[in-house]
Amino acid sequence: MRTAYWLLVLVVAISGTALVTQRAGAAAASATPVAPPTVEVSPIGTVKDVMKGIVDPNAMAIWDSVGAESAANGDVVEKAPKTDAEWAVIEHNALTLAEAANLLMTPGRPMSRPDEANSTSQPGAPELTPAQIEKKISDNRAEWVKHAKELQATAVKAMAAAKAHDKDGLLDVGEAIDSACESCHVVYWYPDEKKPK
């Protein structure tokens, strides 16, 4: 009888262990991250559209939000957002600028519309055409992405400064945004422009 009892205990123990192991395996399998499905991205606007319609106005809003202006009477008036709502607008401008960098990095986005491929912003200007810029990017896409990420990093800092209501921080990061823009422009837009001496 004792042997039957111990055999029954052993069977129950083995069955219980198998059940626990099975449940643990199922739990581990369900905890394993599943890669999200690949989403096909279809760019609508060109790089020029993104620059003109998103990057330029949002960078300008950040630059114009802080600084100093001369009043009509000659006094210098400091300019900065004053209310939570005004600071929130600048924070959203910075967020939009940061996300615009992702748009610039989207593969397959054309530089311009086909009818603008060989034009410049000013006839005779020492700048590359959209077709030349596109070629330069395709020859070294990693550099293009590096410039876009630099813009994004400065925009994220602007978001933090706006969130903290830090006017000096916003002024400093405004200069960093300008540097990020200019470092890209001198490579892709007007690399042959003569610098004033």
Accessible surface in RSA format (square Angstrom, percent):
REM  Atomic radii and reference values for relative SASA: ProtOr
REM  Chains: A
REM  Algorithm: Lee & Richards
REM  Probe-radius: 1.40
REM  Slices: 20
REM RES _ NUM      All-atoms   Total-Side   Main-Chain    Non-polar    All polar
REM                ABS   REL    ABS   REL    ABS   REL    ABS   REL    ABS   REL
RES MET A   1   200.21 103.7 154.62 102.3  45.59 108.6 133.55 113.5  66.66  88.3
RES ARG A   2   194.09  81.5 190.73  97.2   3.35   8.0  65.21  89.1 128.87  78.1
RES THR A   3    99.07  70.5  94.16  95.5   4.91  11.7  63.00  84.6  36.07  54.5
RES ALA A   4    60.57  55.7  50.53  78.0  10.04  22.8  54.69  77.0   5.88  15.6
RES TYR A   5   126.26  58.9 121.11  68.9   5.14  13.4  83.98  63.1  42.28  52.1
RES TRP A   6   155.93  62.6 152.74  73.9   3.19   7.5 136.87  73.0  19.06  30.9
RES LEU A   7   101.56  56.6 100.85  72.2   0.71   1.8 101.35  71.2   0.21   0.6
RES LEU A   8   112.06  62.4 108.37  77.5   3.69   9.3 111.51  78.3   0.54   1.5
RES VAL A   9    58.53  38.5  55.29  50.1   3.24   7.8  57.84  50.3   0.69   1.9
RES LEU A  10    97.60  54.4  95.46  68.3   2.13   5.4  97.46  68.4   0.14   0.4
RES VAL A  11    87.31  57.5  85.44  77.4   1.87   4.5  87.14  75.7   0.17   0.5
RES VAL A  12    92.80  61.1  89.52  81.0   3.28   7.9  91.34  79.4   1.47   4.0
RES ALA A  13    53.49  49.2  41.27  63.7  12.22  27.8  51.93  73.1   1.56   4.1
RES ILE A  14   107.07  60.9 104.30  77.7   2.76   6.7 106.52  76.7   0.55   1.5
RES SER A  15    62.39  52.7  52.50  70.1   9.88  22.8  36.63  78.0  25.76  36.1
RES GLY A  16    30.97  38.2   0.00   N/A  30.97  38.2  30.41  83.4   0.56   1.3
RES THR A  17    88.79  63.1  82.96  84.1   5.83  13.9  61.71  82.9  27.07  40.9
RES ALA A  18    58.12  53.4  47.02  72.6  11.11  25.3  54.70  77.0   3.42   9.1
RES LEU A  19    83.76  46.6  81.35  58.2   2.41   6.1  83.30  58.5   0.46   1.2
RES VAL A  20   103.15  67.9 101.16  91.6   1.99   4.8 102.44  89.0   0.72   1.9
RES THR A  21    87.86  62.5  82.04  83.2   5.82  13.9  69.06  92.8  18.80  28.4
RES GLN A  22   127.59  71.3 114.85  83.9  12.73  30.3  45.11  96.0  82.48  62.6
RES ARG A  23   160.81  67.5 154.91  79.0   5.90  14.1  55.88  76.4 104.93  63.6
RES ALA A  24    58.81  54.1  46.68  72.0  12.13  27.6  54.50  76.8   4.31  11.4
RES GLY A  25    40.25  49.6   0.00   N/A  40.25  49.6  34.85  95.6   5.40  12.1
RES ALA A  26    63.57  58.5  49.23  76.0  14.34  32.6  57.46  80.9   6.11  16.2
RES ALA A  27    60.07  55.2  50.85  78.5   9.21  21.0  56.86  80.1   3.20   8.5
RES ALA A  28    62.09  57.1  51.26  79.1  10.83  24.6  58.74  82.7   3.34   8.9
RES ALA A  29    70.78  65.1  49.85  76.9  20.93  47.6  57.33  80.7  13.45  35.6
RES SER A  30    95.80  81.0  58.34  77.9  37.46  86.3  52.32 111.4  43.48  60.9
RES ALA A  31    80.76  74.3  49.47  76.3  31.29  71.2  60.18  84.7  20.58  54.5
RES THR A  32    81.68  58.1  73.94  75.0   7.74  18.5  59.42  79.8  22.27  33.7
RES PRO A  33   124.94  91.1  98.93  90.2  26.01  94.6 109.00  90.0  15.94  99.1
RES VAL A  34   134.78  88.7 108.63  98.3  26.15  63.0 112.26  97.5  22.52  61.1
RES ALA A  35    85.25  78.4  61.27  94.5  23.98  54.6  67.39  94.9  17.86  47.3
RES PRO A  36   112.92  82.3  95.80  87.3  17.12  62.2 101.68  84.0  11.24  69.8
RES PRO A  37   116.11  84.6  98.43  89.7  17.68  64.3 109.99  90.8   6.12  38.0
RES THR A  38   138.94  98.8 103.97 105.4  34.97  83.3  74.83 100.5  64.12  96.9
RES VAL A  39   115.49  76.0  96.87  87.7  18.63  44.9 100.01  86.9  15.48  42.0
RES GLU A  40   157.00  90.1 128.78  97.4  28.21  67.2  53.75 104.0 103.25  84.3
RES VAL A  41    97.36  64.1  74.91  67.8  22.45  54.1  78.56  68.3  18.80  51.0
RES SER A  42    75.75  64.0  57.59  76.9  18.16  41.8  37.62  80.1  38.13  53.4
RES PRO A  43    40.14  29.3  16.76  15.3  23.38  85.0  19.61  16.2  20.53 127.6
RES ILE A  44   153.88  87.6 134.59 100.3  19.30  46.5 137.64  99.1  16.24  44.1
RES GLY A  45    17.00  21.0   0.00   N/A  17.00  21.0  12.38  34.0   4.62  10.3
RES THR A  46     1.38   1.0   1.38   1.4   0.00   0.0   0.81   1.1   0.57   0.9
RES VAL A  47     8.26   5.4   8.26   7.5   0.00   0.0   8.26   7.2   0.00   0.0
RES LYS A  48    80.08  39.1  76.04  46.7   4.04   9.6  57.38  51.6  22.70  24.2
RES ASP A  49    55.36  38.8  46.42  46.2   8.94  21.1  21.72  51.1  33.64  33.5
RES VAL A  50     6.69   4.4   5.89   5.3   0.80   1.9   6.69   5.8   0.00   0.0
RES MET A  51    45.87  23.8  45.87  30.4   0.00   0.0  43.79  37.2   2.07   2.7
RES LYS A  52   165.48  80.7 155.66  95.5   9.82  23.4  99.09  89.2  66.39  70.7
RES GLY A  53    50.11  61.8   0.00   N/A  50.11  61.8  30.16  82.8  19.95  44.7
RES ILE A  54    49.84  28.4  49.57  36.9   0.27   0.6  49.84  35.9   0.00   0.0
RES VAL A  55     2.21   1.5   2.21   2.0   0.00   0.0   2.21   1.9   0.00   0.0
RES ASP A  56    71.84  50.3  68.28  68.0   3.56   8.4  24.64  58.0  47.19  47.1
RES PRO A  57    64.11  46.7  50.13  45.7  13.98  50.8  58.06  47.9   6.05  37.6
RES ASN A  58    18.20  12.6  18.01  17.4   0.19   0.5   0.36   0.9  17.84  17.2
RES ALA A  59     1.70   1.6   1.70   2.6   0.00   0.0   1.70   2.4   0.00   0.0
RES MET A  60    98.00  50.8  98.00  64.9   0.00   0.0  82.84  70.4  15.16  20.1
RES ALA A  61    31.56  29.0  20.86  32.2  10.70  24.4  29.24  41.2   2.32   6.2
RES ILE A  62     0.72   0.4   0.07   0.0   0.65   1.6   0.07   0.0   0.65   1.8
RES TRP A  63    77.36  31.0  60.89  29.5  16.46  38.7  64.47  34.4  12.89  20.9
RES ASP A  64    73.56  51.5  68.01  67.7   5.55  13.1  21.19  49.9  52.36  52.2
RES SER A  65    12.24  10.3   1.83   2.4  10.41  24.0  10.48  22.3   1.76   2.5
RES VAL A  66    10.72   7.1   3.51   3.2   7.21  17.4   3.51   3.0   7.21  19.6
RES GLY A  67    26.15  32.2   0.00   N/A  26.15  32.2  20.75  56.9   5.40  12.1
RES ALA A  68    68.68  63.2  33.96  52.4  34.73  79.0  34.21  48.2  34.47  91.3
RES GLU A  69    93.14  53.5  86.37  65.3   6.76  16.1  36.48  70.6  56.65  46.3
RES SER A  70    92.89  78.5  62.65  83.6  30.24  69.7  30.49  64.9  62.40  87.4
RES ALA A  71    37.41  34.4  21.31  32.9  16.10  36.6  31.22  44.0   6.19  16.4
RES ALA A  72   121.98 112.2  69.77 107.7  52.21 118.8  83.12 117.1  38.86 102.9
RES ASN A  73   115.35  79.5  75.52  73.0  39.83  95.9  47.13 113.4  68.22  65.9
RES GLY A  74    54.81  67.6   0.00   N/A  54.81  67.6  32.36  88.8  22.45  50.3
RES ASP A  75    84.34  59.1  79.31  78.9   5.03  11.9  21.98  51.7  62.35  62.2
RES VAL A  76   104.66  68.9  76.38  69.1  28.28  68.1  76.38  66.4  28.28  76.7
RES VAL A  77    75.84  49.9  73.01  66.1   2.82   6.8  75.76  65.8   0.08   0.2
RES GLU A  78   113.20  65.0  95.16  72.0  18.04  43.0  42.10  81.4  71.10  58.1
RES LYS A  79    74.61  36.4  71.88  44.1   2.73   6.5  48.45  43.6  26.16  27.9
RES ALA A  80    20.99  19.3  13.26  20.5   7.72  17.6  14.89  21.0   6.10  16.1
RES PRO A  81    17.34  12.6   3.93   3.6  13.41  48.7   9.77   8.1   7.57  47.0
RES LYS A  82   164.14  80.1 130.21  79.9  33.93  80.8 108.57  97.7  55.56  59.2
RES THR A  83    70.53  50.2  65.36  66.3   5.17  12.3  67.84  91.1   2.69   4.1
RES ASP A  84   108.69  76.1 100.07  99.6   8.61  20.4  37.09  87.3  71.60  71.4
RES ALA A  85    71.26  65.5  60.74  93.7  10.52  23.9  68.16  96.0   3.11   8.2
RES GLU A  86    80.65  46.3  76.40  57.8   4.25  10.1  35.50  68.7  45.16  36.9
RES TRP A  87    14.12   5.7  13.90   6.7   0.21   0.5   7.21   3.8   6.91  11.2
RES ALA A  88    37.63  34.6  35.19  54.3   2.44   5.5  37.20  52.4   0.43   1.1
RES VAL A  89    89.45  58.9  86.56  78.4   2.89   7.0  88.87  77.2   0.57   1.6
RES ILE A  90    14.01   8.0  14.01  10.4   0.00   0.0  14.01  10.1   0.00   0.0
RES GLU A  91    39.19  22.5  39.19  29.7   0.00   0.0   3.87   7.5  35.32  28.8
RES HIS A  92   107.47  58.7 106.94  74.3   0.53   1.4  70.03  72.2  37.44  43.6
RES ASN A  93    25.79  17.8  25.14  24.3   0.65   1.6   0.47   1.1  25.32  24.5
RES ALA A  94     0.00   0.0   0.00   0.0   0.00   0.0   0.00   0.0   0.00   0.0
RES LEU A  95    74.06  41.2  74.06  53.0   0.00   0.0  74.06  52.0   0.00   0.0
RES THR A  96    54.77  39.0  50.98  51.7   3.79   9.0  31.22  41.9  23.55  35.6
RES LEU A  97     0.00   0.0   0.00   0.0   0.00   0.0   0.00   0.0   0.00   0.0
RES ALA A  98     6.85   6.3   6.76  10.4   0.09   0.2   6.85   9.6   0.00   0.0
RES GLU A  99    91.66  52.6  90.70  68.6   0.97   2.3  36.24  70.1  55.43  45.3
RES ALA A 100     0.68   0.6   0.00   0.0   0.68   1.5   0.25   0.3   0.43   1.1
RES ALA A 101     0.00   0.0   0.00   0.0   0.00   0.0   0.00   0.0   0.00   0.0
RES ASN A 102    64.74  44.6  59.39  57.4   5.35  12.9  24.10  58.0  40.65  39.3
RES LEU A 103    64.60  36.0  64.60  46.2   0.00   0.0  64.60  45.4   0.00   0.0
RES LEU A 104    10.79   6.0   8.55   6.1   2.24   5.6   8.55   6.0   2.24   6.0
RES MET A 105    28.41  14.7  21.85  14.5   6.57  15.6  17.47  14.9  10.94  14.5
RES THR A 106    18.98  13.5  12.29  12.5   6.68  15.9   5.95   8.0  13.03  19.7
RES PRO A 107   100.27  73.1  90.47  82.5   9.81  35.7  91.68  75.7   8.60  53.4
RES GLY A 108    71.04  87.6   0.00   N/A  71.04  87.6  40.76 111.9  30.28  67.8
RES ARG A 109    29.87  12.5  12.34   6.3  17.53  41.7   1.27   1.7  28.61  17.3
RES PRO A 110    57.60  42.0  52.98  48.3   4.62  16.8  57.60  47.6   0.00   0.0
RES MET A 111     9.76   5.1   9.63   6.4   0.13   0.3   2.74   2.3   7.02   9.3
RES SER A 112     9.77   8.3   2.32   3.1   7.45  17.2   0.00   0.0   9.77  13.7
RES ARG A 113   107.40  45.1 106.24  54.2   1.16   2.8  39.83  54.4  67.57  41.0
RES PRO A 114   124.63  90.8 103.76  94.6  20.86  75.8 111.30  91.9  13.32  82.8
RES ASP A 115   130.04  91.1  89.34  88.9  40.70  96.2  52.34 123.2  77.69  77.5
RES GLU A 116    57.25  32.9  56.71  42.9   0.54   1.3  14.12  27.3  43.13  35.2
RES ALA A 117    26.93  24.8  26.93  41.6   0.00   0.0  26.93  37.9   0.00   0.0
RES ASN A 118   122.86  84.7  98.28  95.0  24.58  59.2  32.80  78.9  90.06  87.1
RES SER A 119    46.53  39.3  37.90  50.6   8.63  19.9  40.90  87.1   5.63   7.9
RES THR A 120    41.53  29.5  18.64  18.9  22.89  54.5  17.30  23.2  24.23  36.6
RES SER A 121    75.30  63.6  37.32  49.8  37.98  87.5  43.54  92.7  31.76  44.5
RES GLN A 122   118.98  66.5 118.29  86.5   0.69   1.6  29.69  63.2  89.29  67.7
RES PRO A 123   135.51  98.8 107.93  98.4  27.58 100.2 114.45  94.5  21.06 130.9
RES GLY A 124    83.48 102.9   0.00   N/A  83.48 102.9  44.41 121.9  39.07  87.5
RES ALA A 125    23.49  21.6   7.08  10.9  16.41  37.3  13.08  18.4  10.41  27.6
RES PRO A 126    73.37  53.5  59.24  54.0  14.13  51.4  73.18  60.4   0.19   1.2
RES GLU A 127    29.05  16.7  13.32  10.1  15.74  37.5   2.90   5.6  26.16  21.4
RES LEU A 128    28.84  16.1  26.57  19.0   2.26   5.7  26.57  18.7   2.26   6.1
RES THR A 129    21.59  15.4  21.59  21.9   0.00   0.0  20.37  27.4   1.21   1.8
RES PRO A 130     8.52   6.2   8.10   7.4   0.42   1.5   8.47   7.0   0.05   0.3
RES ALA A 131    42.49  39.1  31.20  48.1  11.29  25.7  36.86  51.9   5.62  14.9
RES GLN A 132    92.66  51.8  85.42  62.4   7.24  17.2  31.75  67.6  60.91  46.2
RES ILE A 133    16.80   9.6  16.80  12.5   0.00   0.0  16.80  12.1   0.00   0.0
RES GLU A 134    76.37  43.8  74.87  56.6   1.50   3.6  30.22  58.5  46.15  37.7
RES LYS A 135   127.03  62.0 122.05  74.9   4.98  11.9  98.84  89.0  28.19  30.0
RES LYS A 136    74.91  36.5  71.02  43.6   3.90   9.3  51.73  46.6  23.18  24.7
RES ILE A 137    13.14   7.5  13.14   9.8   0.00   0.0  13.14   9.5   0.00   0.0
RES SER A 138    84.67  71.5  52.26  69.8  32.40  74.6  47.02 100.1  37.64  52.7
RES ASP A 139    97.06  68.0  60.77  60.5  36.30  85.8  30.29  71.3  66.78  66.6
RES ASN A 140    71.54  49.3  66.16  63.9   5.38  12.9  23.18  55.8  48.36  46.7
RES ARG A 141    84.43  35.5  79.99  40.8   4.44  10.6  55.15  75.4  29.28  17.7
RES ALA A 142    76.33  70.2  60.99  94.1  15.34  34.9  68.18  96.0   8.15  21.6
RES GLU A 143    52.79  30.3  48.62  36.8   4.17   9.9  13.89  26.9  38.90  31.8
RES TRP A 144    17.46   7.0  16.95   8.2   0.51   1.2  14.59   7.8   2.88   4.7
RES VAL A 145    37.43  24.6  37.43  33.9   0.00   0.0  37.43  32.5   0.00   0.0
RES LYS A 146   105.50  51.5 100.52  61.7   4.98  11.9  68.47  61.6  37.03  39.4
RES HIS A 147    11.16   6.1   8.70   6.1   2.46   6.3   8.65   8.9   2.51   2.9
RES ALA A 148     5.65   5.2   1.63   2.5   4.01   9.1   5.10   7.2   0.55   1.5
RES LYS A 149   112.52  54.9 108.31  66.5   4.20  10.0  66.69  60.0  45.83  48.8
RES GLU A 150    67.24  38.6  62.98  47.6   4.26  10.2  36.06  69.8  31.18  25.5
RES LEU A 151    11.29   6.3  11.29   8.1   0.00   0.0  11.29   7.9   0.00   0.0
RES GLN A 152    39.32  22.0  39.32  28.7   0.00   0.0   9.07  19.3  30.26  22.9
RES ALA A 153    52.44  48.2  43.55  67.2   8.89  20.2  50.69  71.4   1.74   4.6
RES THR A 154    14.71  10.5  14.71  14.9   0.00   0.0  14.71  19.8   0.00   0.0
RES ALA A 155     0.00   0.0   0.00   0.0   0.00   0.0   0.00   0.0   0.00   0.0
RES VAL A 156    77.07  50.7  76.51  69.3   0.55   1.3  76.51  66.5   0.55   1.5
RES LYS A 157   129.21  63.0 122.80  75.3   6.41  15.3  72.35  65.1  56.86  60.6
RES ALA A 158     0.00   0.0   0.00   0.0   0.00   0.0   0.00   0.0   0.00   0.0
RES MET A 159    50.31  26.1  49.90  33.0   0.41   1.0  48.13  40.9   2.18   2.9
RES ALA A 160    60.65  55.8  50.82  78.4   9.83  22.4  56.94  80.2   3.72   9.8
RES ALA A 161    10.70   9.8   5.55   8.6   5.15  11.7  10.13  14.3   0.57   1.5
RES ALA A 162     0.47   0.4   0.00   0.0   0.47   1.1   0.00   0.0   0.47   1.3
RES LYS A 163   147.72  72.1 129.35  79.4  18.37  43.7  84.24  75.8  63.48  67.6
RES ALA A 164    73.57  67.6  41.41  63.9  32.16  73.1  52.89  74.5  20.68  54.8
RES HIS A 165    82.43  45.0  63.35  44.0  19.07  48.8  29.03  29.9  53.39  62.1
RES ASP A 166    59.84  41.9  54.96  54.7   4.88  11.5  14.91  35.1  44.92  44.8
RES LYS A 167    79.69  38.9  75.77  46.5   3.92   9.3  54.76  49.3  24.93  26.6
RES ASP A 168    91.55  64.1  90.10  89.7   1.45   3.4  27.35  64.4  64.20  64.0
RES GLY A 169    19.48  24.0   0.00   N/A  19.48  24.0  16.00  43.9   3.48   7.8
RES LEU A 170     0.51   0.3   0.00   0.0   0.51   1.3   0.00   0.0   0.51   1.4
RES LEU A 171    81.66  45.5  79.87  57.1   1.79   4.5  80.53  56.6   1.14   3.1
RES ASP A 172    95.13  66.6  87.95  87.5   7.18  17.0  28.03  66.0  67.10  66.9
RES VAL A 173    10.17   6.7   7.18   6.5   2.98   7.2  10.04   8.7   0.13   0.3
RES GLY A 174     6.00   7.4   0.00   N/A   6.00   7.4   5.69  15.6   0.31   0.7
RES GLU A 175   118.38  68.0 112.27  84.9   6.11  14.6  45.64  88.3  72.74  59.4
RES ALA A 176    36.61  33.7  27.84  43.0   8.76  19.9  34.37  48.4   2.24   5.9
RES ILE A 177     0.00   0.0   0.00   0.0   0.00   0.0   0.00   0.0   0.00   0.0
RES ASP A 178    77.76  54.5  77.76  77.4   0.00   0.0  10.43  24.6  67.33  67.1
RES SER A 179    70.22  59.3  62.74  83.7   7.48  17.2  35.49  75.6  34.74  48.7
RES ALA A 180     8.85   8.1   2.55   3.9   6.30  14.3   6.87   9.7   1.98   5.2
RES CYS A 181    16.82  12.7  11.84  13.2   4.98  11.7  10.57  26.8   6.26   6.7
RES GLU A 182    69.82  40.1  69.47  52.6   0.34   0.8  39.17  75.8  30.64  25.0
RES SER A 183    40.97  34.6  34.15  45.6   6.82  15.7  38.67  82.4   2.29   3.2
RES CYS A 184    22.03  16.7  22.03  24.6   0.00   0.0   6.44  16.3  15.59  16.8
RES HIS A 185    36.56  20.0  36.17  25.1   0.39   1.0  29.50  30.4   7.06   8.2
RES VAL A 186    48.94  32.2  41.78  37.8   7.16  17.3  41.78  36.3   7.16  19.4
RES VAL A 187    34.31  22.6  31.77  28.8   2.54   6.1  34.31  29.8   0.00   0.0
RES TYR A 188     7.54   3.5   7.54   4.3   0.00   0.0   6.59   5.0   0.94   1.2
RES TRP A 189    94.76  38.0  94.76  45.9   0.00   0.0  87.33  46.6   7.42  12.0
RES TYR A 190    32.84  15.3  32.24  18.3   0.61   1.6  19.92  15.0  12.93  15.9
RES PRO A 191    47.53  34.6  19.04  17.4  28.49 103.5  19.83  16.4  27.70 172.2
RES ASP A 192    94.29  66.0  84.31  83.9   9.98  23.6  28.54  67.2  65.75  65.6
RES GLU A 193    74.84  43.0  65.03  49.2   9.81  23.4  12.40  24.0  62.44  51.0
RES LYS A 194   177.58  86.6 159.48  97.9  18.10  43.1 120.34 108.3  57.24  61.0
RES LYS A 195   119.09  58.1 103.57  63.5  15.51  36.9  98.16  88.4  20.93  22.3
RES PRO A 196   131.61  95.9  99.84  91.0  31.77 115.5 111.68  92.2  19.93 123.8
RES LYS A 197   248.11 121.0 169.73 104.1  78.38 186.6 145.53 131.0 102.59 109.3
END  Absolute sums over single chains surface
CHAIN  1 A    13202.7      10990.4       2212.2       8714.8       4487.8
END  Absolute sums over all chains
TOTAL         13202.7      10990.4       2212.2       8714.8       4487.8
